[in-house]
Amino acid sequence: MSILHDEGQQAIATESRRVLEARISKDDLLPLLQASGRYHEGFWTTAKEQGWTALALPEAYGGLDLGLVELGLIAHQAGRSLSGAPFLTSSFGAAKAIELLGTDALKQRWLPGLASGEAIGAVAFAAGADPLPAIPGLTFANGCIEGRAKSVTAGLAADVAVVLADQAGVPVLALVELVELAGVERSPIDSFDNSRLIADLRFAATPAEVIATGPAARAAALQILALQAVVTAHEQTGGAEALMEIARDYAVTRKAFGQPIGAFQSIKHRIAELYGLIELARANCIHAAARADRADFITAAAAARLSATEAYDTAARDCVQIHGGIGVTWEIGLHLHMRRSRSLALEQGNSLFWEDILVDRLAGEAA
């Protein structure tokens, strides 16, 4: 596939940007930082109304039957506007696990609700330094899950979660309905980006349905992580792009020593370097999304994830530096991007995890 989008895809990007810029403002997002358990309901209502929740799911279950490329375009615009809810990514990951591995009964039970946005999904192994440990922290026996899943994004609001557990030394991928009466306890985590609704999930003899076992379970878990990582990479690239534009606009208006600060090499070179990082990340994101059904998808996803993380982290840091003292104030809101860049860098596995994945894949190809 070309790294250029076609006219239909460009229309999706343009319209989603218009809608989000009209409906999301910094003033809506700032209060979310001070309250655990809240998200920007306006964004999620918009996502449901616009059909973004159904974008990459099958028509048979209420989806639009588009793909990862189109969902990535929406995620890119969501990143630009600092969307105050993580559900586009988390529900998509849970829905793909059900679509690819679930029984017909599970698909009928969950996919229509996830497509409409009335149900919210989470992937309960998609964070931390090692989201795919050799021995998962949860255990599965007699049809039930026991243990604690740590730092689950969207965990405070999710209706269903995909978990990776250990069954007598064999990994299993299972689906758990998050109903408190069924032995599920949610412990909110007060984080620097509370709109991510991060929580520890404690399971006590919680009924679960296995959808994959053994090496197939680990392979499926990595595939789901990679799908989510590509969506997240698009979101990171969108955030980095917005920061670059903010820095550029400030640099051509703010003056020092009688001229715009953008005339100084220390500023103009920094913005130019950001442009290069963002375009590399954008190209990697588009390539990875286009390879979703190919054998090299995991490699492409790792490259997209790593380049997007570098672009967003660098843009968040440099944009604050370019603004000087005003850049760290609450009112200007650059810290919203700084917080989001850090939270997204940890979701779907951190950079060390994806570096290991990329090296292993490339070494295998070279061998």
C-alpha positions in Angstrom: 0.0 0.0 0.0 1.1 3.6 -0.7 1.9 5.7 2.4 -0.7 8.2 1.0 -4.4 7.9 2.0 -7.1 7.7 -0.7 -9.9 10.3 -1.0 -12.3 8.4 1.2 -9.7 8.1 4.0 -8.7 11.7 3.7 -12.4 12.6 4.1 -12.6 10.5 7.3 -9.5 12.4 8.6 -10.9 15.8 7.7 -14.3 15.3 9.1 -13.2 13.7 12.3 -10.8 16.6 12.9 -13.5 19.1 12.3 -15.9 17.4 14.7 -13.3 17.0 17.5 -12.0 20.5 17.2 -15.5 21.8 17.5 -16.5 19.6 20.5 -13.4 19.2 22.7 -11.6 22.1 24.5 -8.8 22.4 27.0 -11.3 23.7 29.6 -13.2 20.3 29.4 -10.1 18.3 30.0 -8.3 20.2 32.8 -10.9 19.2 35.5 -10.4 15.5 34.6 -6.9 15.6 36.0 -8.2 16.3 39.5 -10.8 13.5 39.7 -10.2 9.8 39.6 -12.9 7.8 37.8 -14.1 10.4 35.4 -13.6 10.7 31.6 -14.7 13.2 29.0 -18.2 11.9 28.3 -18.6 14.4 25.4 -15.8 12.7 23.5 -17.3 9.2 24.0 -20.8 10.4 23.0 -19.3 11.9 19.8 -17.4 8.7 19.1 -20.6 6.7 19.3 -22.7 9.2 17.3 -20.1 9.3 14.5 -19.8 5.5 14.3 -16.1 5.4 15.3 -16.7 2.6 17.7 -18.0 0.4 14.9 -15.4 1.4 12.3 -13.2 -1.7 12.2 -15.7 -4.4 13.3 -17.7 -6.7 11.1 -21.0 -5.6 9.5 -22.7 -8.8 10.8 -22.4 -7.4 14.4 -23.2 -3.8 13.7 -19.8 -2.7 12.5 -18.7 -0.7 9.4 -16.3 -3.4 8.2 -13.5 -0.9 7.5 -10.0 -1.5 8.8 -7.0 -0.5 11.0 -6.1 2.3 8.5 -9.4 4.1 9.0 -9.4 3.5 12.8 -5.9 4.9 12.9 -7.0 8.1 11.1 -9.6 8.6 13.9 -7.0 7.9 16.6 -4.7 10.4 15.0 -7.3 13.1 15.3 -8.2 12.0 18.8 -4.5 12.4 19.7 -4.5 15.9 18.3 -7.5 16.9 20.5 -6.4 15.0 23.6 -9.5 12.8 23.7 -10.5 12.3 27.3 -11.3 8.6 27.1 -9.3 5.5 26.2 -12.1 3.3 24.9 -11.5 3.5 21.2 -8.3 1.6 21.7 -9.3 -0.7 24.6 -12.7 -1.7 23.2 -11.2 -2.3 19.8 -8.6 -4.6 21.3 -11.2 -6.6 23.3 -13.5 -6.7 20.3 -10.8 -8.1 18.0 -9.9 -10.8 20.5 -13.6 -11.9 20.5 -13.9 -11.6 16.7 -10.8 -13.6 16.0 -11.0 -16.2 18.8 -14.5 -16.2 20.3 -17.3 -18.6 19.8 -20.4 -17.5 17.9 -22.2 -17.2 21.2 -19.5 -14.8 22.5 -19.6 -12.8 19.4 -23.3 -12.4 19.6 -23.1 -11.5 23.3 -20.4 -8.8 23.0 -19.7 -7.5 19.5 -22.9 -5.6 18.9 -22.5 -3.7 22.2 -18.8 -3.0 21.6 -19.7 -1.8 18.0 -22.3 0.6 19.3 -20.2 1.8 22.2 -22.8 0.8 24.8 -20.4 -1.8 26.1 -16.7 -1.0 26.9 -13.9 -3.4 26.7 -10.4 -3.7 28.2 -7.3 -5.7 27.6 -6.0 -6.5 31.1 -2.4 -7.4 30.1 -1.5 -4.4 28.0 0.7 -2.4 30.4 3.9 -2.5 32.3 7.4 -3.5 31.4 6.4 -7.0 30.5 2.8 -7.4 29.3 3.5 -10.9 28.2 5.4 -12.6 31.1 6.5 -16.2 30.9 4.2 -17.0 33.8 1.1 -14.7 33.9 0.2 -13.2 37.3 -3.4 -14.5 37.1 -4.3 -18.2 37.4 -7.2 -20.1 35.7 -8.7 -23.3 37.2 -12.2 -24.8 37.2 -13.5 -22.2 34.9 -12.5 -19.3 37.1 -9.8 -16.6 37.3 -7.9 -15.7 40.4 -5.4 -13.0 41.1 -4.8 -9.3 40.3 -4.4 -7.6 36.9 -2.4 -4.4 37.5 -2.8 -1.0 35.9 -5.6 -1.9 33.4 -6.4 1.1 31.2 -10.2 1.6 31.1 -10.5 -0.8 33.9 -12.8 1.5 35.9 -15.4 1.5 33.3 -15.0 -1.7 31.3 -17.8 -4.3 31.0 -15.6 -7.1 29.7 -11.9 -7.8 29.8 -9.5 -10.0 28.0 -6.9 -11.6 30.4 -3.8 -13.7 30.1 -3.6 -16.3 32.8 -1.7 -19.4 33.8 -3.4 -22.8 33.9 -1.1 -25.4 35.5 1.9 -24.0 33.6 0.0 -23.4 30.3 -0.9 -19.9 29.2 -4.6 -19.2 28.4 -6.3 -16.2 27.0 -9.7 -15.8 28.6 -12.7 -13.4 28.5 -14.1 -12.1 31.8 -17.3 -10.2 32.4 -16.5 -7.4 34.9 -19.4 -7.7 37.3 -18.7 -7.0 40.9 -21.1 -9.6 42.1 -19.1 -12.2 40.1 -16.0 -11.7 42.3 -14.4 -8.6 40.6 -13.1 -5.7 42.6 -11.8 -2.5 40.9 -9.2 -0.4 42.7 -8.8 3.0 41.0 -5.3 4.3 40.5 -4.9 8.0 40.9 -2.5 8.8 38.1 -1.1 11.8 36.3 -3.7 11.2 33.5 -6.8 10.2 35.3 -9.0 10.2 32.2 -7.4 6.9 31.3 -9.5 5.3 34.0 -6.6 3.0 35.2 -7.5 0.4 37.8 -6.2 -2.8 39.4 -8.7 -5.6 38.8 -8.8 -8.3 41.5 -10.5 -11.5 40.6 -11.8 -14.0 43.2 -13.2 -17.2 41.7 -14.5 -15.0 38.8 -16.1 -17.0 36.0 -14.2 -16.8 32.7 -14.3 -18.4 29.2 -11.1 -19.5 27.6 -10.7 -18.4 24.0 -7.1 -19.7 23.4 -4.7 -22.0 25.0 -0.9 -22.7 25.0 1.4 -21.1 22.4 -1.7 -20.0 20.5 -2.8 -17.9 23.5 0.5 -16.1 23.7 0.6 -15.5 19.9 -3.0 -14.2 20.0 -2.1 -11.9 23.0 0.8 -10.4 21.1 -1.4 -9.9 18.0 -4.0 -8.0 20.1 -1.2 -6.0 21.7 0.2 -5.1 18.3 -3.2 -4.0 17.0 -3.7 -1.8 20.0 -0.1 -0.5 19.7 -0.8 0.7 16.1 -3.9 2.6 17.2 -2.0 4.1 20.1 0.9 5.0 17.8 -1.5 7.0 15.6 -2.8 8.8 18.7 0.8 9.6 19.7 1.6 10.9 16.2 -1.5 13.1 16.3 -0.5 14.6 19.7 3.0 15.2 18.4 1.8 16.9 15.3 -0.5 19.2 17.4 2.5 20.1 19.6 4.7 20.9 16.7 2.1 23.3 15.3 1.6 24.9 18.7 5.4 25.4 19.0 5.7 26.8 15.4 2.9 29.3 15.9 4.4 30.5 19.1 7.8 30.8 17.6 6.7 33.1 14.9 4.8 35.4 17.2 6.9 35.6 20.4 9.7 38.1 20.1 13.0 38.4 21.8 15.8 40.9 21.1 13.6 42.5 18.5 12.8 39.5 16.4 10.6 36.3 16.5 12.2 33.6 18.5 11.7 31.3 15.5 14.6 33.1 13.8 17.1 31.7 16.3 18.7 28.4 15.2 18.1 26.8 18.6 14.4 27.1 18.0 14.0 26.6 14.3 16.3 23.5 14.3 14.3 22.0 17.2 11.0 22.4 15.3 12.5 21.0 12.1 13.7 18.0 14.0 10.2 17.5 15.4 8.9 17.6 11.9 11.2 14.8 10.8 10.3 12.6 13.8 6.6 13.1 13.2 6.8 12.3 9.5 8.8 9.1 10.2 6.2 8.1 12.8 3.3 8.9 10.5 4.8 6.7 7.7 5.5 3.9 10.1 1.9 4.1 11.4 0.3 4.0 7.9 2.6 1.1 6.9 1.8 -0.9 10.0 -2.0 -0.3 9.7 -1.8 -1.5 6.1 0.0 -4.7 7.1 -2.6 -5.8 9.6 -3.2 -9.1 7.8 0.3 -9.8 6.7 3.1 -11.9 8.2 5.3 -8.9 9.0 2.6 -7.1 10.9 4.2 -7.5 14.4 7.5 -6.1 13.1 5.7 -3.1 11.5 3.7 -2.5 14.6 6.8 -2.4 16.8 8.5 0.1 14.5 5.4 2.3 14.5 5.1 2.1 18.3 8.7 3.0 18.9 8.9 5.9 16.4 5.6 7.4 17.6 6.7 7.2 21.3 9.9 9.0 20.5 8.0 11.7 18.4 5.4 12.4 21.1 7.8 12.4 24.0 10.2 14.7 22.2 7.4 17.0 21.1 6.0 17.3 24.6 9.4 18.2 26.0 10.5 20.6 23.3 7.2 22.4 23.0 7.3 23.3 26.7 10.9 24.4 26.4 10.1 26.6 23.4 7.4 28.3 25.4 9.7 29.0 28.3 8.1 29.9 31.6 4.5 30.1 30.3 4.9 26.5 29.0 4.6 25.1 32.5 1.5 27.0 33.5 -1.9 25.3 34.1 -3.8 27.7 31.8 -1.8 27.1 28.6 -2.4 23.3 28.9 0.8 21.9 27.5 1.1 19.7 30.5 -2.0 17.8 29.2 0.1 16.6 26.3 3.1 16.0 28.6 0.9 13.7 30.8 -0.7 12.0 27.8 2.6 11.3 26.1 3.8 9.6 29.3 0.6 7.5 29.8 0.5 6.4 26.2 4.2 5.4 26.4 3.4 2.9 29.1 0.2 1.5 27.6 0.5 -1.5 25.3 3.9 -2.3 26.7 6.8 0.2 27.0 9.5 0.9 24.6 11.9 -1.7 26.0 9.3 -4.4 25.4 8.8 -3.3 21.8 12.5 -3.0 21.2 12.9 -6.6 22.3 10.1 -7.7 20.0 11.6 -5.8 17.0 15.1 -7.1 17.6 13.8 -10.7 17.9 11.8 -10.4 14.7 14.6 -8.8 12.7 17.1 -11.3 14.0 14.9 -14.1 13.0 14.4 -12.7 9.5 18.2 -12.1 9.1 18.9 -15.7 10.2 
